[in-house]
Amino acid sequence: MHKFANPARFMRLSKIILPWVALLAAGLLAVGLYLSLFVAPADYQMGDAYRIIFVHVPSAYMAMFGYVLMALASIVGIIWKHPLADYTARATAPIGAAFTLLALITGSLWGKPMWGAYWVWQDARLTSVLILFFLYLGYLAVWQAIEDQARAARVAAIVAIVGLVNIPIIKFSVEWWSTLHQPASLMRLDGPSIHPDMLWPLIIMILAFNAYFVMVLIWRLQSLILKRRIRTLRLKLAAKVVD
């Protein structure tokens, strides 16, 4: 796997892949938004207010997916020391944090008409997702606080791995505790409980968010690799000046 984790090889492949991923993300997002806003019927109880789920659910999914990816990349970086592993974890963090914030905001906007309040601290899922957001911020803060990049990567990796325990809490909170959130309606052993007219726009929006995630991740990886190259060149030039 080391040959696929080579930064130089990644830069070459990413230049080929990125335009296609960007086109896929734009196409899926356009189709998803059209189906979500104009084709999917209004809910018989919530009316058109439910349409926020077409942003909220994909955002919440990507928030958890991003953290799992960040933690797995951190594990790979610690054990196998793949060159791109730490880059991937670091590049994922701000994307995951943005999706988590979007999930919190859209959830609050949806909560007001549905529950009568923007925020309920007693709700286990709301609180655990907020903790996820703070874990992302903590991970990013480690990289900012520690100047030694190798040491920062190790400390940040520990933060990411320890915080992984919060993911199953988010997932199963509606089953373990009494919450305002309804039980899972998409990922169920007996199949989704959502009507197909609403299900397909939601699936397309999830795919669109996934494609967008990959697109931004590639951009950020390219940026981190280029910054590392510039930093290495500056250190070499500084060493020559000293000599």
Summary of the structure (lengths in Angstrom):
residues: 243
radius of gyration: 20.4
end to end distance: 38.3
largest distance: 76.3
contacts: 725
relative contact order: 0.16
helix: 79%
strand: 1%
